[in-house]
């Protein structure tokens, strides 16, 4: 009965979009060939952008630090290739805005072979030293939010972490990067989990995996040794099962109150890719210079799960997958529910890029929008118990400040409201626009 624990606990609301994972779920991870040009934005993470420590014309080696953290909520950047720094300036980002980045031209004669470094004796490190090492490794949340991993390790005095919860739900349609990592690198996942568990002082590690990945659940359970304080929990398939607060509710039956964090209920949550990155750094000395990306969707010729060096132009990734099919209209970085359309094929793959999804006109055609009929379906879908309809109306009227009274910043932009709306109102897009405006004004005022 233990394996069916998810039947006892779950989260309310949510939606059930089609999985669309069959394109890549059975495709092993392969490496994309190295290209010529790489763009490394300094703000690939939530928080303060990194500061360059290299200059134009300087030669860099693969894995060499090229930018240091700009503050505590910031991480280091490392060169994804051996080559030459061509320019440090403003380059177009995923959202179309120009932002500071380091442009690197790969050395065509370099092997790009990264020799494994000396393992780091993490057990001898104090917690502060360990936090600093994770920060300098450039590790962030690999599920999409790109929140610096070391910040989650910084637990305030008097707060205890009892459970390390590893997020293997991967509830977004199309994406299969975490699925493949659990199948192909279970030992690295368990190694990274044990490192994190011990440094956090947690009692156990729990890996949450949705039941539409039975092979991953089986592989992980077979690799867990009897003496390891690790268990795998099979989770009901529902979106957004992978959201931190939803997973905590499903696994432990605990509610994380609005305005509070998982640590306030003695839980630390990390993505599968983040934990594997921790293992790679402490066991092989490899910082975060590449990641696994799912390339899928109706508009791509050959779907794949790829190891992609950070900074690789999306154009190179798509080209490796056979190019775009006729009728392609939109490419999304991330999942279809929470990802954002890219502004150009020349934008780079970032630390938080879990997928490159290619859609045709059929999937992206704007459906006719009708007036709200006050059906309440968006309220029933919202897992955070907000009033999406009201927030959307305020956003349409540009009453952004008034939205704060309705907890607009509790919205994680999961897209459940838009998915459920029978009137085809782009609710989450309206809310996102309002949040962007409020955040920008706050930054300007600061």
Secondary structure, 3 states (H helix, E strand, C coil): CHHHHHHCCCCCCCECCCCCCCCCCCCCEEECCCCCEEEEECCCCECCCCEECCCCCCEECCCCEEEECCCCCCCCEECCCCEEEEEEEEEECCCCCEEEEEEEEECCCCCCCCCCCCCCCHHHCCHHHHHHHHHHCCCECCCCCCEEHHHHHCCCCCCCCCEEEEECCCCCCCCCHHHHHHHHCHHHHHHHHHHHHHHHCCCEEEEEEECCCHHHHHHHHHHCCCCCCEEEEEECCCECCCCHHHHHHHHHCCCCCCCCCHHHHCEEEEEHHHHHHHHHHHHHCCCCCEEEEEEECCCECCCEEEEEECCEEHHHHHHHCCCECCCEEEEEECCCCCCEECCCCCCECCCCCCEEEEEEHHHHCCCCCCCCCCCCHHHHHCCCCCCHHHHHHHHHCCCHHHHHHHCHHHCCCCCHHHHHCCCCCCHHHHHHHHHHHHHHHHHHHC
